[in-house]
Amino acid sequence: MAVTNFYDDITSRLRASGDYIWPLALRLIMAWEFWESGITKRDGENWFAEIPWADWQKGFPFPFDQIPTSMNWFFATWGELVFAVLLALGLFTRFAAISLVIITAVATAAVHWPADWSSFSELWTGYVITSDGGGNFKLPLLFVVMLLPLVFNGGGKLSLDHLLVSLSGRGHRVDDRIGGLQSAGLGIIVLGLVVVWLEPTWGIGLVAAGLLATIAPEFMDGS
């Protein structure tokens, strides 16, 4: 009993300190990565227009394939810079994080994702840093996985978001958890917004399933 009480006490304290530490750590490392990438683009040449597209690369997904590469370069550059600053400050964290997820997913589809694959084992050969002819999506996938906790959990207690919520008198809502089918549906929609750029059919299916889950309880209540 003493051992389990000690364990529960330690884990409770770790959870409490984690409300401050892990979101700040994630925000700062992601802010640095995207700021560095944005600065490199701002000070460099538009290599979007110069990419020697390999046979296995998809190129930009719709609708980005319909606009000039100079505009894609502008959006990528300033999107990375502006959203990196927001992440560092913890301001509009969820919006900044999901925006960077989409930027990363579009870049992955354009440059890192194989155009054709016939099996998951073949697709998984692209889970590498350096391309060997079948994709190289390891790094952007890790970025997406690191950004998703900020989408779902926000910027943590060491953020301007938390300060603004507290000043508005809604501090008691920070720890609210509303479960159920609608919450699950919202999570599925977020995942669909990632996948749709890589595999459109899958992404649309996930978004549709998420939307169905969010509205189903209202229909059931109405009946």
Buried (B, 14 or more C-beta within 10 A) or exposed (E): EEEEEEEEEEEEEEEEEBBBEBBBEBBEEBBEBBBEBBBEBEEEEBEBEEBEEEEBBBEBBEEBEEEEBEEBBBBBBEBBBBBBBBBBBBBBBBEBBBBBBBBBBBBBBBBBBBBEBEEEEEBEBBBBEEBEEBBBBBBBBEBBEBBBBBBEBBBBBBBBBBBEBEEEEEEEEBEEEEEEBBEBBBBBBBBBBBBBBBBEEEBEBBBEBBBEBBEEEEEEEEE
